[in-house]
Amino acid sequence: MLIPDTDEDLTWHAFLGHSLDMQGFRAAEFVGVDPLTKAAPKFRSLQARGIGVPELAALWGIPALREHLLTGCINTPFETTLGALKAAGHATGDSLADALRWFPYVKSHWRVRAYLENSTVLERHGFSFRRWLEAVCRSLGETRFPPPDFRLTVKVGKVETTLERAIRLRLEHDFYRVGPAIAAYMIADWQLWLWREGRTAVFDSYKQDAFHQAFVNTFGRGVVPVEQEAFTTWWSSRYPAIPVRLANECIWLGVELKTVKV
């Protein structure tokens, strides 16, 4: 759950492992930072194959493969993308196609596109998600990094918001298929590690997924709000010294492990 403040941990776990962890695709298992939860003897993770952000970005730079993912795969079976990776992607593309083929969870054209296209965003930051975060904080006027207070007020244009909200908005803007829930998820476990280490104050980011919503709907009995900002306000008014992400993770584990029924 916790993501240490290192280039490697943030790039592999927060970026590659969290940015696509949704809708039946267990990204952290696919890239190799979490153990596989289904039997798949022929599957080898990206990490085991030596495929990281630089290698994924290089695949996006291949015109034939990029065009396939942008337009050529529309209304075609997923096998066409595996074929394109093998035909145009050289050894890396062939290895990625093999990983996708044997991964025992849902796959899709757009997930492949997201991995490749989003990796290119990190190129000017040395393929480091941590350096991307640092550059965003600096652009928002926060020169201390990691930030000691993510609730600090910053300006985005003429609008005032918190630093963490501004970072999440930039994640949504810069990366393909990253929405509000995933943007929060990409930084929340790094923030939680910083908080545990006493390097940052209490923060508000957490993953507002279907598990969380179902749990609050079932057990909140109309008293506990479901919507993210309202839930955060409710939690903070009662437990101001504890990040809402802890409650959020406990909810996820309870539902995932079926210790609670929703």
C-alpha positions as CSV (number, residue, x, y, z in Angstrom):
1,M,0.0,0.0,0.0
2,L,2.8,2.5,0.9
3,I,5.0,3.8,-1.9
4,P,8.4,5.2,-0.7
5,D,9.7,8.5,-2.0
6,T,12.2,7.1,-4.6
7,D,12.4,7.3,-8.3
8,E,12.1,3.6,-8.8
9,D,9.1,3.1,-6.4
10,L,7.1,6.0,-7.8
11,T,7.8,5.1,-11.4
12,W,7.0,1.4,-11.1
13,H,4.3,1.4,-8.5
14,A,2.5,4.8,-8.6
15,F,2.9,5.3,-12.4
16,L,3.0,1.9,-14.1
17,G,1.2,0.1,-11.3
18,H,-1.6,2.5,-10.4
19,S,-2.3,4.6,-13.5
20,L,-4.3,1.7,-15.2
21,D,-5.4,-0.2,-12.1
22,M,-9.1,-0.2,-12.9
23,Q,-12.0,-2.0,-14.6
24,G,-10.7,-5.5,-14.2
25,F,-7.1,-4.8,-15.2
26,R,-4.7,-5.3,-12.2
27,A,-1.9,-3.1,-13.4
28,A,0.4,-3.6,-10.4
29,E,0.3,-7.4,-11.1
30,F,0.9,-6.8,-14.8
31,V,4.0,-4.7,-14.2
32,G,5.3,-7.0,-11.4
33,V,5.1,-4.8,-8.2
34,D,2.3,-6.9,-6.8
35,P,2.2,-10.8,-6.8
36,L,-0.1,-12.4,-9.3
37,T,-3.5,-13.4,-7.8
38,K,-4.5,-15.9,-10.4
39,A,-2.8,-19.0,-11.7
40,A,-1.0,-18.1,-15.0
41,P,2.1,-20.3,-15.4
42,K,3.1,-18.7,-18.7
43,F,2.8,-15.1,-17.6
44,R,5.9,-13.0,-16.9
45,S,5.5,-9.4,-15.7
46,L,7.0,-6.3,-17.4
47,Q,9.5,-6.0,-14.6
48,A,10.7,-9.6,-15.1
49,R,11.0,-8.9,-18.8
50,G,13.0,-5.7,-18.4
51,I,10.3,-3.6,-19.9
52,G,10.0,-0.2,-18.2
53,V,9.0,3.3,-19.0
54,P,11.9,4.0,-21.5
55,E,11.0,0.8,-23.5
56,L,7.3,1.6,-23.5
57,A,7.9,5.1,-24.7
58,A,10.2,3.8,-27.5
59,L,7.3,1.7,-28.8
60,W,5.1,4.7,-29.1
61,G,7.8,6.3,-31.3
62,I,7.3,3.6,-33.9
63,P,4.9,5.2,-36.5
64,A,3.2,1.9,-37.6
65,L,2.4,0.9,-34.0
66,R,1.3,4.4,-33.0
67,E,-1.1,4.6,-35.9
68,H,-2.5,1.2,-35.2
69,L,-3.3,2.2,-31.6
70,L,-4.7,5.6,-32.6
71,T,-6.9,4.5,-35.5
72,G,-6.2,1.1,-36.8
73,C,-7.5,-1.0,-33.9
74,I,-11.0,0.5,-33.9
75,N,-13.7,-2.2,-34.0
76,T,-11.0,-5.0,-34.2
77,P,-10.3,-7.9,-31.8
78,F,-7.5,-7.4,-29.3
79,E,-5.4,-9.9,-31.2
80,T,-4.8,-7.2,-33.9
81,T,-2.9,-5.2,-31.3
82,L,-0.8,-8.2,-30.3
83,G,-0.1,-8.7,-33.9
84,A,1.0,-5.1,-34.4
85,L,3.3,-5.3,-31.4
86,K,4.9,-8.4,-32.8
87,A,5.2,-7.0,-36.3
88,A,6.4,-3.5,-35.6
89,G,7.7,-3.5,-32.1
90,H,10.8,-5.6,-32.5
91,A,12.0,-7.6,-29.5
92,T,10.3,-5.3,-26.9
93,G,7.0,-5.4,-28.8
94,D,7.1,-9.1,-29.1
95,S,7.8,-9.5,-25.3
96,L,5.0,-7.1,-24.4
97,A,2.6,-9.0,-26.6
98,D,3.6,-12.2,-24.9
99,A,3.0,-10.6,-21.4
100,L,-0.4,-9.4,-22.5
101,R,-1.4,-12.7,-24.1
102,W,-0.8,-14.7,-20.9
103,F,-2.0,-12.1,-18.4
104,P,-5.1,-13.6,-16.7
105,Y,-7.1,-10.4,-16.5
106,V,-9.0,-8.2,-19.0
107,K,-6.9,-6.6,-21.8
108,S,-7.8,-3.9,-24.3
109,H,-6.4,-1.7,-27.1
110,W,-6.6,1.5,-25.1
111,R,-4.7,0.0,-22.1
112,V,-1.8,-0.7,-24.4
113,R,-2.0,2.8,-25.9
114,A,-2.1,4.3,-22.4
115,Y,1.1,2.5,-21.3
116,L,3.0,3.6,-24.4
117,E,1.6,7.1,-24.9
118,N,1.8,8.0,-21.2
119,S,5.4,6.8,-20.9
120,T,6.5,9.4,-23.4
121,V,5.2,12.2,-21.1
122,L,8.0,11.2,-18.7
123,E,10.8,11.3,-21.3
124,R,11.7,15.0,-20.6
125,H,11.8,14.1,-16.9
126,G,14.4,11.3,-17.3
127,F,11.5,8.7,-17.4
128,S,10.9,9.4,-13.7
129,F,7.4,10.0,-12.3
130,R,9.0,11.5,-9.2
131,R,10.7,14.2,-11.3
132,W,7.4,14.8,-13.1
133,L,5.8,15.4,-9.7
134,E,8.6,17.7,-8.6
135,A,8.3,19.7,-11.8
136,V,4.5,20.1,-11.3
137,C,4.9,21.2,-7.7
138,R,7.5,23.8,-8.8
139,S,5.2,25.1,-11.5
140,L,2.6,25.6,-8.9
141,G,4.9,27.7,-6.7
142,E,5.9,24.9,-4.2
143,T,9.7,24.6,-4.2
144,R,9.9,22.2,-1.3
145,F,9.8,18.6,-2.4
146,P,8.3,16.5,-1.3
147,P,5.8,19.0,-0.2
148,P,5.4,19.2,3.6
149,D,1.7,20.2,3.3
150,F,-0.4,19.1,0.3
151,R,-3.4,21.1,1.6
152,L,-1.4,24.3,0.9
153,T,-3.4,26.8,-1.2
154,V,-2.1,27.4,-4.8
155,K,-3.5,29.1,-7.9
156,V,-4.4,27.3,-11.1
157,G,-5.0,30.2,-13.4
158,K,-7.3,32.5,-11.4
159,V,-8.7,29.7,-9.3
160,E,-7.5,28.8,-5.8
161,T,-7.3,25.2,-4.8
162,T,-5.1,22.8,-2.8
163,L,-1.7,21.6,-4.0
164,E,-2.9,18.0,-4.1
165,R,-6.0,18.9,-6.1
166,A,-3.9,20.9,-8.5
167,I,-1.5,17.9,-8.9
168,R,-4.5,15.6,-9.6
169,L,-5.8,18.0,-12.2
170,R,-2.4,17.9,-14.0
171,L,-2.4,14.1,-13.9
172,E,-5.8,14.1,-15.6
173,H,-4.7,16.7,-18.2
174,D,-1.3,15.2,-19.0
175,F,-2.0,11.4,-19.1
176,Y,-4.3,9.5,-21.4
177,R,-7.2,7.7,-19.6
178,V,-6.3,9.1,-16.2
179,G,-9.6,10.3,-14.5
180,P,-10.3,11.7,-11.1
181,A,-10.2,8.4,-9.2
182,I,-7.0,7.2,-10.8
183,A,-5.3,10.6,-10.4
184,A,-5.9,10.5,-6.7
185,Y,-4.8,6.9,-6.5
186,M,-1.5,7.7,-8.3
187,I,-0.3,10.0,-5.5
188,A,-2.3,8.8,-2.4
189,D,0.0,5.9,-1.3
190,W,3.1,8.1,-1.8
191,Q,1.5,10.7,0.3
192,L,0.6,8.1,2.9
193,W,4.3,7.0,3.1
194,L,5.4,10.6,3.5
195,W,2.8,11.1,6.3
196,R,3.9,7.9,8.1
197,E,7.5,9.1,7.9
198,G,6.5,12.5,9.4
199,R,7.5,14.3,6.1
200,T,4.1,15.7,5.2
201,A,0.9,16.7,7.0
202,V,-2.5,15.0,6.8
203,F,-3.8,15.0,3.2
204,D,-7.1,14.4,1.4
205,S,-6.4,12.2,-1.6
206,Y,-7.9,8.7,-1.9
207,K,-9.3,6.4,-4.5
208,Q,-13.0,6.9,-4.9
209,D,-13.8,3.5,-6.6
210,A,-16.8,1.3,-6.8
211,F,-15.8,-0.6,-3.6
212,H,-15.7,2.6,-1.6
213,Q,-19.0,3.8,-2.9
214,A,-20.8,0.5,-2.3
215,F,-19.5,0.3,1.2
216,V,-20.6,3.8,2.2
217,N,-23.9,3.3,0.5
218,T,-24.5,0.1,2.4
219,F,-23.2,1.1,5.9
220,G,-23.4,4.9,5.8
221,R,-27.2,4.6,6.1
222,G,-27.7,8.0,4.5
223,V,-25.7,9.8,7.2
224,V,-22.2,9.4,5.8
225,P,-21.9,11.1,2.4
226,V,-20.6,9.2,-0.6
227,E,-19.3,11.9,-2.8
228,Q,-15.5,12.4,-2.4
229,E,-15.2,15.9,-1.1
230,A,-18.2,15.5,1.2
231,F,-16.8,12.2,2.5
232,T,-13.4,13.8,3.1
233,T,-15.0,16.7,5.0
234,W,-17.0,14.3,7.1
235,W,-14.0,12.1,7.9
236,S,-11.7,15.1,8.7
237,S,-14.3,16.6,11.1
238,R,-14.1,13.4,13.1
239,Y,-10.6,12.2,12.7
240,P,-8.5,15.3,11.7
241,A,-5.2,13.6,12.5
242,I,-5.7,10.5,10.3
243,P,-5.6,10.6,6.5
244,V,-8.9,9.5,4.8
245,R,-6.8,7.2,2.6
246,L,-6.4,4.8,5.6
247,A,-10.2,4.4,5.9
248,N,-10.4,4.1,2.1
249,E,-7.8,1.3,2.0
250,C,-9.5,-0.6,4.9
251,I,-12.8,-0.4,3.0
252,W,-11.2,-1.8,-0.2
253,L,-9.5,-4.7,1.7
254,G,-12.8,-5.5,3.5
255,V,-14.7,-5.7,0.2
256,E,-11.9,-7.4,-1.8
257,L,-11.4,-10.1,0.9
258,K,-15.1,-10.4,1.4
259,T,-14.9,-9.8,5.1
260,V,-17.8,-7.4,4.6
261,K,-20.7,-7.8,2.1
262,V,-22.0,-4.8,0.1
